[in-house]
Amino acid sequence: MAENEFRAGFVSFVGRPNVGKSTLTNALVGEKIAITSPKPQTTRRAIRGVLHRSDGQLIIVDTPGIHRPRTLLGERLNALVEATLGDVDVIGFCVPANEKLGPGDRFINERLNDFPRAKKVAILTKVDQAGKSEIIEQLTLLGTLREWDAVVPISAVTDGENGAAQLDILSDVLLGLMPASPPLYEADTVTDESEDERIAELIREAALEGAREELPHSLAATVDDREEREAEPDGTPGLLEIYASIYVERDSQKGIVIGRGGSRLREVGERARREIEALIGRRVYLSLRVKVAKEWQRDPKALGRLGF
């Protein structure tokens, strides 16, 4: 294959919760397309982000984590992961350098055998938070798991000159494993998520921050309506009104999300509004309502209404 041949293809990162999969996706794309949170199972969709280079295109599919499901939602998320990983060209297995390889890592590594079509790359994350001996030990252990198509160490910090250089090395490796192909997306496309889907995810991310342990899995968000206010006399776009809902499963959870006197919901609204304004580049009025959809994670109709 010619050296300068244009390449394009799909890569998905897998790994235990909080190894930095969504953060890495956002850093490679250069824009926030996947929400991040220390809570497990934050990602619930197969979100595609597109990295454009002069020599190729990387389509990064951020998926929910591989886990043992306990609800119908969990089963659907696992089915989504299976379908996604069965179609990608490369799977990047993310393992932190500063944590011992555990049963969760080995479980995921074994599951990679179910996807023989994809090339496998080990990505050792957070190398800036580990000593030299730890990194060497982790690389040695990774080598015992399987014959990798490549092994790439990368730090948790992906900004600055050093971070950019590491991202370039990783994208070089990933692109080199992709097939020769014309571009798969237009040059100005960074994601195939709709604006409303991205806004709903930013609201859910804001609601997840500081949430109690029982809440994260029970939270969902939707954009219900949006209205344009008249433009300013100088031609500046008017305020965009966004009306959205946050769903929980029980009345007790509704009280937790709203907080005393509505204090927590106001904080969630402020955080979400700032992120939404950064995303769409204009001023926003955000109205949030908290609704109860009883046991929605186990209800096929409710899952359908919420986009799962």
N, C-alpha and C positions, 0 to 999 in steps of 0.2 A: 504494500500500500504506500502511496506517495507520502513523503514527509509533510508536505503542505496541504494535504487533502482536508477539506472541511469535514468535521465530525460532529455528530449530534446524538444525544441519547438520554436515557433516564437513569437517575441514581436515587436510592433511598437509604437513609441512615437508620440503623436499628441499634438497640442497646437498652440497658436498664433505665428506669426513670431518672431524670436529672443528670444524665451524662453529657448533656449539652447538644442534643440533636437539633432542636428547634433554633437554638442560638447559632449553631453552625450554619443551618439553612439560611437564616437571616443575614449572617455575615457574608456568605458567598454571594447571595443575590444582591447585597448592598442596600437592602430595604427591609423593613419589618413586614413580613408576610405571614409569619407564624407566631402566635402568642406564646409567651414563656411564663412559667410559674414553677416553684419548687414542689407543687402538688403533683402526685402521680396521675397519669392518664389525662394530662391537660389537653393534648392534641386529640381531636375527635374526628378529623376529616383527613382525606388524602389531599393535602394542599400542595399545589405545584408552584414552584418559584423558578424563574428562568434566569440563568447567568449567560450573558451575551459576551462572546469574545470574537476577535477577528478570525480566529482559526476554528471556531466551533461554538456549540450551544450545549450547556448542561441544563437539563430539566431536573430539578431537585424535588422529589416527592416526599413531603414531611407527613409521616403516617402516625397513627396511634401506636403505642408500644405493644409488643407481644406480651400477653399476660394470660393468666388462667381466669376465664370469665365467670362472674357470679350473677349477672343479670342478662336480660335480652339485649340491652345496649352493649354490654361487654361482648356478647356473641357476635353482634353485628360489626363491632369495631374489629374483632379478630378476623371476621370474614373479609372486611375491607383491606386489612393488612395482607392477608393471604393473596387476595386478587391483585393487589398492588405489587407485592414482591414477586409474584409470578410473571409480571410483565416488564420489570425494569431490567436494564442492561448490567448495572453494577449495584451491589449492596455494600454499604460501608458499615462495618460493625464497630461502634464506638465504645471504647473501654477507657475509664479514667486511669491515669498513671499513678494516682495517689491513693487508690483503693485496691484491696486484694481482689483477685478474680474469685467470684462467688458462684453459688448454685444458679443464680439468675443468669449470669453471663454464660455458663455452660449450657443451660437450657436453651437460650437464644442461639448459641453457636450450633447446637444439634438441630434446631429448627431450620437453620440455613441449608441443611442437606435437602430440604423439601423444594428448594428452588435451584435446580441444577443449571438452568439457563443463564443465571446471573453470575458475573465474575464477582469475587469476594475480596474486599479490601479491609484490612484492620486499621482503624484510626485510633491511635493512642492520644486521648485528650488530656488536658490539664497538666501537661508536662512541666509547666512553670511552677506547679504546686507540689512537685515531687523531686527527691534527690536523685543523683546520678545512678546510685545503686538500685533504687526503686524502679527507675525507668528501664535499666538493663534487665532486672528480674522480670518485669512485666512483659517486655519484648520477648524474653525467652519463653515465658509461659504461653504467650500468644502463639508462638511458633509451634508449640506442642499441640495446639487445638486443630490445626489444619494447614494445608499448603495454600498460603494466601497469594493472590495475584499481585498484591503490593501491601506494604506496611508503612503508614505515614504518621509520625508524631506531630502533634499540634498543641499550642498552649490554649488556656481558657480565655486569654486576652486576645481578641481578634482585631482590635483597632491599633492605630499607630503603625510605624514603618515596619517593625518586626512582625506584627500580626498580619499585615497586608502581604508580606513576603511569604509567610507560612500558608496563607490562603491561596496564593498564586501557585505554590508547590503542590498543594492538595488538588487544585483544579487542573493543573498540568497532568497529574497522575490519573485523575478520573477521566479527563477528556481523552487521554491516550488509550484508555480501555474501551472507548465508545466506537461504534461502527462509523464508517464513512457515510455521510448523509447530508442532504441539503438542510437548511434551517427548518425547524419544526414549528417555530413560532415567529410572529412578526417582531421586528427589531425593537419596538417600543413596549412589548408585553413583558411584565415582570411576574404576573401571576394570572391564573385562570379563575381565581375567586372573584365573585361579584363584589361591588363596593358595599352593598348591604351585608353580605356574608362577612366581610372584613370588619365592618362596624360592629356587628353582633359579637364577633369574637373579641374585639377590644373591650366591649362591655363585660363579657364573661371574664376576661382577664382581670379587669378592675374589681369585679365582684369576688374573684378568687383570692385577691391579696388580703392577707390577714384573716381569711375564712377559717372557721373551726374545722376540725378533722372530719366531722360527719357531713360537711357541706359540699366539698368540691365535686363529688360525683353526682350530686343532686341538682347542680346548677346548670341551667341552659339559658340562652338569650336569643331573642328575635327582634328584627326591626319590623315594626308594624305599619308605619306610615312616615312620610316625609313631605314637608311643604316648604316652598320657596317664598320668602318674603320679598317685597319689591326691592329693586336695586336702589342704591344710594344715588343722590343727585349727581355725584361725580362719576357715576358708572360702576362703582364698586359693587360686587354682588351683595345682595341683602343676606340677612341671617338665614341659615338653613335650619329649619325645625325638624328634629328627628324624634319620633315617638317609638319607644322600644319597651319590651317586656323582659323581665328576668323571671324564670320559672324555677320553683322549688317543688319538693314532693310532699312536704307536710306543713301544716299551719305553724308549728313551732319554728321551722326553718325560716318562714316568712318574717317572723319577728326578729330573728337573728340578722337577716339581711338588711331589714329596715333600721334596726337599732333604736336606742332610746330617743324618742322624739324625732325619729327620722334621720338621726345624725350619721349613721353608717351609710345609708343610702345616698345622702348628700355627698359624702366622701367618694363613694363609688362613682357617682355622676360626674364629680369634678375630675377625677382621674381619667375616666373614659372620655370626657369631652376634650381634654387636652390632647389625648392620643388621636381622637377622631379629627380634630382640627389640623394636627400635624399631617395626618394621612391625606385629607382632601384639600388642604391649603385654603381654608376659609372659616369664618366664624360660624359657630354652631350653637343652637339652643337644643338641649337634650332633655327630654322628658322620660323618666323611667317609672314603670309600674312593676310591682312584684306580684306574681300570680302563683297559685298552687295548682299543679297538675299531679294529682295523687299517683304515686308509684309510676311515674312516667317512664322510668328506665325499663319497666317490665311490661309496658302497655304498647302493643304494636301500633295502634292508631295514634297515640300520643307521640311515639317515636317518629312516625311519618309526618305529623304536623310540625315537629321540631326539626325536620330535615335529616333524619337518620334512616 
